[in-house]
Amino acid sequence: MVRGFLAPQYPMNEHPGGVRRRIAHLDMDAFYASVELLRYPQLKGLPVVIGGGRRAEDETLRQTYAGHTLADIPLDAFHRLKGYTGRGVITTATYAARQFGVGSALGLMKAAKLCPQAILLPVDFNQYRKYSHAFKAIIADIAPLMEDRGVDEVYIDFTEVPGGQREGGRVLARLVQKAIFDQTGLTCSVGVAPNKLLAKMASEFNKPNGISIIFEGDLQGKIWPLACRKINGIGPKADEKLQGLGIETIGQLAARELPWLVQHFGKKTGAWMWDAAHGRDQRPVVLESEPVCVSRETTFERDLHAVRDKVELGTIFTRLCSQVAADLQRKGYVGKTIGIKLRYDDFKSVTRDQTLDIYTADAQTIRHTAGLCLKRVPLDQRLRLLGVRVGTLVKAGGTETCEENRPSTSKLSASSATDLATKISQLF
């Protein structure tokens, strides 16, 4: 559960004094790709995919043009998807690339068949975080009631902000859009509605660089004709079940009685579906939140075997634990529930976790406990992904930590790392 400070809560679409509640969802357009196009303006209008880690080819490109700006690199020098081999997946793609059926989460090898001429750039999270902080600071200066929903999207309470009611919020949305573009060069799409559920749906209506306004009376004309999957929270399995019951659109879902939905989906989910189909959402805008957990994971370039690749797996496992510890200490948190995630070569995943009696952000404690979790999973298949997480978080200093587990450094010592890498053979 996310804890934090909440914006004032009001019934459904009401606000004290009879003012309409206006909530905006702002979504940056193809965010990672757009940031890259700011750095490489010569790639605008071309199919570009962002995915995978930095490769030797990328380093060679940068070294070749060291001393030049990134904008000086000629198009012929960039690496194309054609002939790509590896396990990488697409993080995002430009709109020009999406026209070829290339998009997020698609394997790069498959994308290479669909759009071999696309330019491949590595993911650069430092740059994306930099621009993420920048556009959120711009929003906060204009409309301070903002809920951070990740690197490229936010909810904003427009209700009492000057201009937030004009044209249903369009005037303020246009101001925010312009300020972000003027100061960063990035575009975004904004949906404004009576609540978060409808605002998120509306932000998808006019991408890219669009503004969509939804009022209470628009439900039947703009929302009900949409597929049920457009409701944030209805995933593939729920949608498949709905279609099996003859329900394909939100309007068809809204036509069902509440008891019928409860009968087929359970009390909680059925009631939520009924509310969502009728455009009801009382969730407040969360102004400040605490992370639920801190995690690190990696997908291997090739499937690794628990026995034949135990040294490599041990090194990766130790590194992930050290990175999680460093993230916790940098953010000022400690946790007591430590877990692991494995994905096998058949794409099936398994997780295990263990809760300690004390809170910690110590790399060796995390590594030891994660290792115990690892002993509880089958390791007879090749592995494609490995992850480590720490949950049940509190602010460091807000609770007692075991003295010997109190963190003094975010990294394991060289000797400890070597010892742990050796001990991994006992686990794999």
N, C-alpha and C positions, 0 to 999 in steps of 0.2 A: 504494500500500500504506500502511496506517495503521501508524504506529510509536508505541510507547508502553510503559508499564509494564503487565505482565500479572499477573492474579491467579494463584495457584498452579495448575499444570496437572496434571490427573489423568486416568487412562484413563476413557473413557466416563462411567459413572455412579458411579465409585468415588472414594473419598476415604481418605487414610491413617487407619488405626484402624477401618476398616469402616463409617464414617459415610456415609450416603447423600448424594450431591451434590444440592443443592437450589439451582436458579437461578430467579430471578424476572424476569419482564418486566412492567414497569409502564408503562401507557399512559394518559395523561390523557384524560378523556372530552370529546370535542368541544371541544378546548382553547381555541381562539380564541373560539369562541362562548361558552364558559363564562366566560371572562374578561370578555367584553362584558356578560354578564348580571349579573356582579358590579357593573359600573359602571352598568348600566341595569336594576335589579331589576324595574322595571315591565314588562319584556319577557318575563319568565319564563313558560313555557308557550305562548308564541306562536311561529309560524314566523319565524325570523330567519336571514338569510344574510349572511355576511361576505365581501366581495370588492371588488376594484377599488381604485383610489386615492381619496384624499379629493377630493370634487367641490365645486363652488360651493355646491350645496344644503346640503352638510354644514357648510360654513363659516357659511352663513347661519343654520342651526339653532343652532350654538354661540353666535354673536353675539347672536341673539335672546334666548337664555336665559343670557347672561353674568351672573355674579353669583349664579346659582342652582346647585344641585348637579345632576348629570346625572340623578339619580333624580327630579327635579322636572319634567322635560320630559314633557308629556302625550302619550299615545299618538297622538293625531291629528296631532301635529306631525312625527312620523317619516315618512321617505320610504319608499314602497312600491315593490316590483318592477314593478308594473303600469306599462306604457308605457316601460320602460327601453330605451334605445338606447345602444349602445356595444360595445366589444370586451372588456369585463371578464369575468373568470371567477370562479367561486365558490372561495374558499379553504376555507371550511367552513360548516356550517349546523347549526342546533339540531336536536335529535331531532324536534321538532314539524314542522320544515320537511322533514326527510328522508322523512316519511310521504307526501309528495307526489312523491317521486322526485327531489328536489332534493339534490345533494351536491357534494363537492369536484370541482373541475376542469370542472364543467358551465358552459357559457357563460351569462352573466346574462340575455341576451335569451331563450334557451331556457327558463331557469328562470322567467322572468316569465310565460311561457305556462302552465307547470305550476302555479305558485303565485303568482299576481299579488298576493295579499294579504300576501305575506311582506314583512317590514321589512328594508331594505337598510342595512347599516352598512359603512363603509370599514375596510380593514385598518389596524391600529395596531401595528406590530411592536415599538415601544418598550415598550408595555404587556405584550405577550406575552413579551418577553425578561425583563422585570422579574419576572413571575410564574414563568417558567421557572427563573430563578436561585433563587427563593424555595423552590419545591417540591423542587428538587434538594438544597438546603442542608438541608432537613428530613430527607430520606432519608439523607444522608451522616452526620447526627448519630446515626441509629439503626443503619444498616448501611453502613459506609464503603466496602465493596468494590463500587463502582458504576461502570458504564460508560455514559457519556453518548452517546445515540444520536440526539440532535436536540432540538428545542425542547420536545417533549412526550412523550418516551419514554426509558426507561433500562433497562438490565439490572442486576440486583443479585445478588451471591453471598450467599445465605442460609446456606450450609452450616455455618459455625462461629459464626454470630451467635446470641446467646441467643434462643430461641423459633423459630429458623429451621428446626428439625426437628419441632417440635410440630405435630401434625396435618398433617404433610407440608409445613409452611411457612405454613399458614393463620393461625396465631396471630400470627406476625410480619407477615404481609401485612395483617391487620386492624389491627394497631398502626400501620403505616405509613399506611394509608388514613385512619385516624382523625386522626393527627397532621397530615396534609396538609389535611384538611377543616377541622379546628379552627383552623389557623393561616392558611389562605388562603381557605376557603370553596369550594374546588374538589374535585371528585370524580375518582377514577381507577379503572381496572380492572387487576387483577393476576393473572397466571398464574404458577404455580410448578411446576417440572418438573425432571427430571434434567439438562436441558441447555437451551441458548438456543433451539434450534429448536422444541422442544416448548413451552417457556415462552411464546414469542411467539404460537404458535397458541392456547394456553390462555387468554391474556389477552383473546381475542376471544369466548370462549364466553359470558360473562355480562355483557356491556356493557348499560347503564352501571353503574358503581359496584359491580362484581362481583368475586368471587375464585374462581378455578378451580384445582384441584390435580390434577396428573397424576403417576401413578407408572408404573414400568416395566410393570406388569401391565395398564395401561389402554390400551395401544397398540391392541389388536385391537378393543376396544369403543368407544373414544372417538376414535381417530385414523384408523383404516383406513376407516371409512365416509365420511370427508370427501372433498370434491373435491380433485384434485391441486393446484388453484390455491391451496389453503389453505397449501401449503408455501411459505414465504418464499423466493423465488428461482425458482419456476416461473411464468413470465410467460405472456402470451396466446399467443405463438408456440409455445412449448414445449407448452403445454396443448393447443393445436390439433393439434399433431403427435401427442401422446399419444392424443387422442380419435380421430384418424385410424387409430391402431393398436389401437383398441378398449379403451383404458385411460381410465377416467373417475374412479375413486376411488383413494385412496392405498393401499387394500388390494389393488386390482388391480395397482397399480404394484409393491407389495411381493412379489406372487406371481411376478413375472417374474424370470428368472435374470439374474445380473450380466452374463454374456457377451452376452445378448440386448440389454440396455440399452446396453452399450458399442458393440455393432454398430450400433445405431440413433442413438445420441447422442454417440458418441465416448468415448474412455477416461476423460477427466476428468469430463465431465458425467454420463456413464452411471454411474460409480462414486459420484458425489455423490448422484444420484437414488436409487440402491440404498440408500445409508446413510440418507438422509433418510426414505425410505419405511419403514425399519426403526427409525426414531426415534433414529438415531445422530448425534451431533454433538459433536465434541471441542473446539470453539472455546472458548478461555478468555474470561473477563471482562476487558476491557481497561480498566484504571483511569485511565490518562491517555493521550491521543492527540494527535497533531499533525494539522492539516488537510492534506488532499491538495492542495487548491488553494483559491484565493480568486477569486470571480467575481461579476460583476454583469450583469444582463440586464434588458431592458424589452420589454414587448409594447405596440405602438403602438395608440392609440385608432382609428386608421385605417391601412390599408396605405400605405406610403410608397414613392415611386418614386425610384430611384437618381439620376435626372437632375433631374426636376422638383422633388424635395424634398431636393436635395443640401445645402442650407444647414441645414435642420432636422436631417437625418441627421448632418451633421458636428458640430453642436452636441451632439446626444445622444451620439455616439461619443466625443467629447472628455470629456463629463461622466462617462460610464461608466469611462473610463480613470482619471480623477481619483478617482472613488469607490473603484475597486479599489486604487489607490495608497494612499489614506487608510486603507482597511481593513487592508492589509498593515502599514502603519506603526503603526496602533493595536494590532494583535495582535503586533507584534514579529517579523515574518517578511520575508524577501526570497525572490524566485524567479527562475528563469531560462527557464522555458518559458511563452511568452505566446501566447494563442490567441484566436480569435473564434468566434462562433456566429451563424448567420443562419437564420431561418425564413422561407420564401417564402409567398406568398398561397395556394399549394396545400398548405400545411402540411408540405412537405418541408424538411428541415433539412440544413445543411452546416456543417462545422467545419474550421478550419485552425489550425495552430500553428507556432511557430518557437522553437527553443532558442538562447539567447544563450551567449556564452562567459563571461559574468559574471552574478552575482546582482544583482537590483535591486528597489527598491520605488519607483522614481522615475516620476512621472506622465508626463513627456515621453518617457522611454525606453519605457514601456509603450505610449504612444500611437503612437510611431513604429513600433515592431515590430508592433503590432496592425494598423497601416495597411498594412504590407508583407504581412501575412496576407490583408488585405482585397483586395489586388490579385490574389490567386490564386483568387478565387471569381467565378463568373458573376454579373453584376448587371443582367441583362436582364429580371428579374421584379420585381414589387412585393414589398416586404418587410413582414413582419408582426412580426418580433422581431429584436433585435440584442443580442448579449452579448459580454463581454470577460472573460477569465480569465487568471490567472497560476498556474502549477504548478511542480513540482520545488522545493518550499519547504524552506528551512532557517531556523533562528533567526537574526535579524539580529545581526551581530557574530561569528557562528560560522564565517563564511567571508569571503573578500575580495570586496569590491564595487569596481567601477571608480570611481576617485575622482570623475570628473566626473559619474558617475551616482549618487553617494551621495545619498540623499534628504535634503532640508533642509525640505521642506514637502509636505503631502499634496495641495495643490491647484496647478494650473497658474496662472501669473500671468495677469492679464487680457489682457496683450498677447500672451502665448504662446497663450492660448485662442483669441483672435481670429485669429492667424496660422494656427493649426491648422485652425480652422473654414473659413478661406479655402482652405487647401490640400486640404481634403476633396474639392474639385471635381476634383482630379487622380485621385482614387481611385474616385469614383462616376461 
